[in-house]
Amino acid sequence: MEFDPVILSRLQFGLTASFHIIFPCLVIGLAFYLAIQEFLWLKTKKKIYLIQYQFWLKPFTVVFLIGMITGVVLSYQLDTSFAGFYEKTASILVPIRNIELVNVILLEGGTLGIMIWGWQRVGKRLHFTATLMMVLGVLISAVCITARNSWMQTPDGFSLINDQIIIHDWASAVFNPSFPYRFSHMLVAAFLSSAFFILGISAWFLIKKQHRYFARHSLRFSLIAVIIITPVQIFLGHLHGMNTHEYQPLKIAAIEGLWQTQKGAPMVLFGIPDQENEYNRHSLEIPKLASLIITHDINSELIGLKETPKMERPNVPIVFFSFRIMVIISIFMLITGLTGLVLIKKKRLYHNDWFLRMCIAMMPSGLVATIAGWCVSEVGRQPWTVTGLLKTTDIVTSTPGTRIIEFMSYIGAFYIFLFSFFIYSIRRFIKHGPRRVYASCL
């Protein structure tokens, strides 16, 4: 049987990237949470903040290490399955990748050791400085990752000379047209993912009537973050959509399931995109709403998919449904936040079992929404690796399909092991709960 190596390579990269993105999201959000808790401990001398720090440092360490491992696998795949990628984009993307690599090894790796083992070896302020350096490190990594991806979406600051991409303006390349929107949207997604992660574990403790003082603190803190951040994320997503309409209108057409270019384009609430016959089956639409939301003009024109040949279009069903998954989850996040706000005002937050169970159910929601958004962004860019410059078919290594499937099976088995280790570790942390604070840490 013949296997298309391009499709298999895309599938392999999609799976590995989707698995990897879980852990940087949690690393970013938990790093900020740890910094806030340690700052409050130093300022108030209340033990609860130190207990919070020491407990959440354990899952932070696990996700940090798994994130590093999966990041190496992702880089390896880029260097093998897509060997032509860095060959053609080396002048821009390789320096940024090298900065990220040095940052992870030296700044993040070094400060993690102090955060874990430095309590009896360094002073309180130096320990807090290490935590702040970790926050700086994860921000640098986030900038590097987002800058590379954003440049691939909306390339800028370069010249094309003898079929080679040559950098001539680093500021324009790094801070390209989509970078501010993509970076802020991704950063807030990491905060939300971590907030729901903390919220779910805290709710579990309260349901089981364990470590209630500890759990009340982290539940309230993370819930307030959800209440504040969720509307911000929805607004940032709207701004990101407007930017995408300006620079990648075909991606917007795939998101909206819009086949024909039209003024006053409808919003397709539900439908099943038929890519072969170029229409939406069982479509439920609201007239002119897509134009209104995306451009703030009810009669504005949106580009349809039929403006581009079939081979130049992304996979519409994946983009279409991934976007709706992300939106539906964001609505449930908003409902969770608003419900929690009402319960806080009524002083019934910690004793409402159905809400606590809702928090547990929503625990993976931020990560699922992030993966869905990642699918929208990456699949929506296809068939381009670098929009308008480099197609995926131009950089895929001529590896037999059977070899790619074999390699995918190895990665799949390894990732199942890593995910099992992650789940085992989190369950173990929950089982043991927060330990007694050591006198040497005070």
N, C-alpha and C positions, 0 to 999 in steps of 0.2 A: 504494500500500500504506500502511495506517495503522500508525504506530509509537507505542507508549505512551510519552509524554514522562517519566512518573514512573520507569518501569523504565530507560529510557535514561539519565536523569539519575543514578540510583543506580549504574548500571554505569559511567558516566563518572567519577563521584566515587570509586568503588571502585578503578578502575584507577589514577587519578592518586594517590590516597592510598597505595595499595600500593607504587607506584614511589617516592613521596616518602619513605616510612618507612625505606627502605634507608639513606639518607644520614644522617639524624639519628642512627640507631643507630651507624653507624661514627664519626661525629663525636664522640659521647659517649665511646665506648670508647677511641678513639685519643687523645682529649684527656687522659684519665687516664693512658694509657700514656706519653705524652710527658712529663707532669708527673713521673711516677715516674722515668723515665730521666734527666731533667735534674736531679732531686733527688739521685739516686745519683751522677751525674757531679760535682756540686758537693761532695758529701760525700767521695767516694773519689778523685776526680781521674783515674779510669780512662777512657781514650779510648773504650772500647767503648760506654759509655753515651751519650757525645756523638754517636758514629757512629749509634747506634740512633735518637737524637732527630732527627738531620738527615735520615736516610733516611725515617722514618715521617712526618715533617712534610710530605713531598711528597704522598703519597696523602691525608693529612689535609686539605691545602689544596684538593685537587680535590673531595673529597666535601663539604667545607664549602661551596664555591661552588655545586656542583650542588644541594645541599640548600637553599640560599637561593633559587635559581632555581625549583625545583619547589615550594617553599613559597609563592612568589608566585603561581604558577599555581593552586595549591590554594585560596588565598585569593580569587583572581579568580573561580574557579568558585563558591565559596560566595556571593559577592556578585552573581553573575549567575543561574546555574541555580537557586540556592536563595535568591533575594532576600528571601523572607519570614523567613529564619532569624534574621538579626541584627535585623530589625525587631521581632521578638517577644522576643528574648533580649538586647537591647542593654545593658540595665542591668547584666547580670552578665558576659556573655562578651566584650563589646567592651573594657571596661577591662583585662581580662586579656590580650586580644590586643594591645592597645596597649603594655602593659608588655613583652611578648615582642618586639614590633617594635623598640622603643627599645633593648632589651637586645641584640638581634642586630646592629643598626646601630652602636651606640656601643661597647658593651663587647666583644662578640665581634669585630666588624669592626676595631675599633681595635687590640685586642691581637694579632689575626692579623698585622697589618702589622709589629708589633714582633717577633713570633716569627720571621717570615720574613727581614726586612731589618735587624733590630736588633743582630745580632752585633757589628758594628764601630761601632755608634753608641751603645749603652748598655752598662752594666756587666753582669756575670754575674748579680748578684742581681736587678737590675731586669728582666733578660730572664726570669729564673725567675718573678718576680712577674707578668709578662705572661702566662706560661703558666698560672700559678695563676688569674689573672683569666679566662682562657679556660675553665678548668674550672668556675669559678663561673658564667660566662655560660651554658655548656651546661646546667648544673644548673638555672639559672633558667628557661631555655627549656623544659627537661623538665618542671619544675613547672607552668609555664603551660599547656603542651600537655595534660598529664595532668589538671590541674585542670579545664580546659574539658571534656575528654572525659568525665571521671568525673562531673562535674555533669550532663551530658546522660544519663548512665547512671543515676545515683542523685541526682536534684536535691534540694537542701536549702538552708536559709537564705533563703527567699524567701516572698513573698505574691503571690497572684493577685488583682489589683484591676482591674476593668473589662477583663477579658481580657488584661491586661498583667502580665508577670512583673516584680515589683519586689523588689529586694534589700533585706533588712533585717538580715542577719547575714553579714558577709563571711567570718568564720572558718568558719562552718558551710557556706557555699557552696563555698569553696575546698577545705577539708578535709572534704569530704562522705563519706558512709559507705564508698564504694568507693575513695576516693583513696589511702589508705595501701597497699592491696593492689595497685592498678593501677600506682601510681608505682614501688613496689619491684620488681614483676614486670617492668615495662618497662625500668627502669634496669639490672637484671641481664641482661635480654635483650640490651641494647646491649653490655654487657661481654662476653657470650658471643659475640655476632656478631663483635665486633672481635677477640676472642681466636682464633676459628677463622680469621678473615681473616689475621691475623698468622701463625698456625700453618701455614696452607696455603702462603703465600709462602715462609716459612722452610724448609718441607719441600722445596719446589721447588728452592731453592738447594742443599740437601744432596743431592738426587737428581742434580742436574747437577754436583755437586762444585764449586760456585762459592761464594765468600765464606763459607767454612765456619765460620770463627770467629764472624763476625757472625750467621750463621744458627743456630748452636748456641745462642747466647745468647737470641735471640728465640724459638726453638722451645721451649726449656726454660721460659722465662718464661711464654709463652702457654699451654703445656701445664699448668703448675702452676695457672694461673688456671682452666683448664677443669676440672681435677680438683677444685678447691675450689668453684667457682661452680655447676657443673652440679647437684649435689645440693641446693644452696641454692635454685636456681631451681625444681626439682621441688617442694620443700617450699613455696615461695612460691606456686607455681601451685595447690597443694592448698588453701592458705589463701584464695587468691583465689576458688577454686571454692566454698568454704563460704560466703564473703561473697555470691557471686552467687546461691547457693541461697536465702539469706535475703531478698535484695532483688529478684532477677530470676529467680524459679523457672521461668518459661517458657523462658528461655535454657538452663537446665540440662536441661529436658525435651528441647529440641532437640539439645543436645550428646549426651545419652544415647539419643536416639531413642525416648523414652518417650511412648507415646500415651495409655495409661490411667493414671489416678491409682491408685497401689497402695502397700501397705506391703511392705517387703522387696523393693524394686525391683531387677531384675537389671541387670547391666552387659552391654551389647551390645558384644561384642568386634568383631564384623563384621556388617554387614547393608546392605541397600539401602533407605533410607527411601522409601516410596511415599506422597507427600504427598496425592495425590488420594484414595487408598483408605484412608489412615490406618493403615498397618501397615508392618513391616519385612520385606522379602523376603530369603530366604536368611540368616536371622538366626542368629547364634551367640552364646549368652548364658551368663553365669555367674550363677546365682540369688543374689539379695539383695546382690550385691557393690556395686552403685551406692549403695544406701542406706548400707551400711557405710562406704564411702570418703567419701561426701559429708557424712554426719551423724555418723559413728562409732557408729551404732546400726543393727544388722542388720535390725531390724523397723520402722524409721522410714518415714514416708509421704513419697513424692515426687509432686509435682503432674504430671499428664499433659497433653499438648498438647490433648486433647479437652475440657479444661475451658474452653478459649477458642475462640471462633468462628474459622473458617478464615481470615478476612480479618485477624484480629488476631495471627496466628502469623508467626514468621520463616520464611525459606526453610530448611527442615529439612535437606535434603541438603547444602547448602553448609556449614552450621554443623557438622553431624555429621561430614563427611569432613575439614573443615579442622582440627577438634579432633584427630582421629586422626592426621593428618599431623604436627601439632605434637608429639603424644605419641611417635610412632614416631621422629621426629628426636631428641627428648630422650633416648630409649633409646640410640640410636646415639652421641649425645654422651657419655653415661655410659660406654658401652663403650670409646669412644676414650680417655677420661680414665683408666679403670681399666687399659686395655692399656698406655698410656703410663707409668702408675705402676709397673707390673710391669717394663717395660723400663728405667726409671730405676734401679730397685733392682738389676737384673741388669747395669747399665752397658752396655746394648746399644741405647740410644735413638737414637743418631745414625747407626747403621750398618744399621738394619733397613729395607730398601727397601719391603717390603710395608706396614709401618706408616707410612712417610713418604708412600707413595701413598694410603693411607687418609686421612691428614691433608689431602692435596691435594683428595681427593674431598669431604671434609667442609668445605672452605673456605666454600661458600655456605650451609651448613646453618643457621647462626644466623639469617641473613637470611630464609631460606625459612620457618623456624619462626615468626619474628616476623610475617611476612605472614600466615601461617596463623592465628596467634593474633589478629591484627588483624581477620581475616575473622570469626572466632568472636565477637569482641566487638561489632563493628559490625553485621554481618548478624543476629546474635542479638538485637539491640535492636529491629530492625524489627518492625512498621511505624512505630515511634516514633523521632523524632529526639531529643526529650527525653521520657524514659520517663514515661508517664501524663499528659503535658501537651501535647505537640506532635507531630503525625504528619508524616511526610515528605510526604504528599499535600497537607498544608496550606501548605507553604512552597515547593513547586516552582513555578518561573516557567512561565507558559503559553507555552512556546516550542515551535514545531512540531518533531516528531520528526526530520524531515529536517535541520533546522538543527543539532540536537544531534549527529546523526551526522556532519555536516560538521565541526563544531567538534572532535568526538572524533578525526576523521581528522587534523586539524591538530596536535592535542596528541600523538597517537600518533606522527606523523612526527617531531615535535620531540623526544619522549622517546626514540625510536630513535636520533636523533642524539646526545642527551646520554649515553645508555647506551653507544653506540659510542665516544664520546669518553672515557668513564670506563674502558672496557676497554682502549682504546688507551693511555691514560695509565698504567694499572697495568702493562700489558705493557712499556711503555717504561721505567718505573721498575725493573722486574725485570731487563730486559735490561742496563741500565747498572749496576744494583746500587748499593751504598753507595760514595760517592765518598770520596776522601782528605779528611781533616779539615783545614780551613784553619787555619794557625797563628794567625790573628787571632781565632779562636774559642776558643783555649785560655787 
